[in-house]
Amino acid sequence: MCLLVLFLLVRPVLSQANDTLTGVSNVSNMSVNLSEENVYEEDEFVPPKNCDYLIVCMNWSLCSENNTKYRYCYDVNGCTKKYKAIERKECNHIQETHCLNGKKDLDETDVDCGGSCPPCSLEKDCMRDEDCESNACDMLNYTCVLRADKTTKLEAFAKQRPFDFWLFVILVYLGLFLGAFFLIKRSFKFREHQFIMEIEKKKMQNSIDLFYLFLSRKDFHRAKLAYKLAIAIGEKISDFLPAQDLRDLEELREDYKKYVVNAKKKSESKNKEKD
């Protein structure tokens, strides 16, 4: 009996909700708490004490042309005088309805699919993998295919523009060959430079050894020539000499200065003896 009375109370409200919301279907049985500030009454209404607020809301409507979507709710326990819209949302009518208009527009890759719309089924147009339900967009025909049948970008480029593809391959190999050639040439040049530096160092050391040899034999003329040769080579390759070779050159200069000073003293003493 109680259930029958409750049904008779709720039925007029349900009928009024369906008449008011044109084009909005799928009633949601979601229960929410309805506060008094959410309800707008034309006349003063005093709800029953300890009334259990229980409302049933319609689903959100489609985005209207004034860029607004809404939903209405009704009170099933009679705590309010009548139901009213309790929520409105701003929306973009074009963006939210273009996926259902039966046209290919905005960022769609095919009719009502792809882009910001749901993914497309097989054999429909696409631009990337995300546009397809199979997550595979064939880059040759730009259609949705199974992943096993997908053509990669490189394969599509080779089939669509074979001349450009082979020209690209030749240029890549040519670039690799020239790069390897210049690296090898630079390596040989570096080794050649090292080889020349080693020869010049040996020539300098030999000249230093000859200087001391001729000096010990009192062959001052040849000792002087060996000194000049060692100094000339040392100045030429000074940037590449290790610290030990640089010290040897400094010692050579000091010894040569001593030799010159001693030679002058001996020459002066001989001149005095003659006088």
MOSULNOR-V765761 format. One record per backbone hydrogen bond with DSSP energy under -0.5 kcal/mol. CO is the residue of the C=O (numbers start at 1). NH is the residue of the N-H. Records with the same first field share a line. If there is no record, write none. Layout:
# MOSULNOR-V765761
CO: NH ; NH
This chain:
# MOSULNOR-V765761
1: 5
2: 6
3: 7
4: 8
5: 9
6: 10
7: 11
8: 12
9: 13
10: 14
11: 15
12: 16
13: 17
14: 18
15: 19
16: 20
17: 21
20: 22
21: 24
23: 25
25: 59
26: 59
28: 57
30: 57
32: 55
33: 35
35: 38
36: 39
39: 41
45: 47
48: 51
51: 53
54: 76 ; 77
55: 32
56: 74
57: 28
64: 67
67: 91
68: 64
69: 89
70: 61
71: 86 ; 87
72: 58
74: 56 ; 76
84: 73
87: 71
89: 69
91: 93
92: 96
93: 97
94: 98
97: 100
98: 101
103: 105 ; 112
105: 108
110: 113
113: 109 ; 110
114: 117
118: 114
120: 133
121: 124
124: 144
128: 131
129: 132
131: 120
132: 135
136: 138 ; 145
138: 142 ; 143
142: 126
143: 138
144: 123
146: 149
147: 150
151: 139
152: 156
153: 157
154: 158
155: 159
156: 160
157: 161
161: 165
162: 166
163: 167
164: 168
165: 169
166: 170
167: 171
168: 172
169: 173
170: 174
171: 175
172: 176
173: 177
174: 178
175: 179
176: 180
177: 181
178: 182
179: 183
180: 184
181: 185
182: 186
183: 187
184: 188
185: 189
186: 190
187: 191
188: 192
189: 193
190: 194
191: 195
192: 196
193: 197
194: 198
195: 199
196: 200
197: 201
198: 202
199: 203
200: 204
201: 205
202: 206
203: 207
204: 208
205: 209
206: 210
207: 211
208: 212
209: 213
210: 214
211: 215
212: 216
213: 217
214: 219
215: 218
218: 220
219: 223
220: 224
221: 225
222: 226
223: 227
224: 228
225: 229
226: 230
227: 231
228: 232
229: 233
230: 234
231: 235
232: 236
233: 237
235: 238
237: 240
238: 241
242: 246
243: 247
244: 248
245: 249
246: 250
247: 251
248: 252
249: 253
250: 254
251: 255
252: 256
253: 257
254: 258
255: 259
256: 260
257: 261
258: 262
259: 263
260: 264
261: 265
262: 266
263: 267
264: 268
265: 269
266: 270
267: 271
268: 272
269: 273
270: 274
271: 275
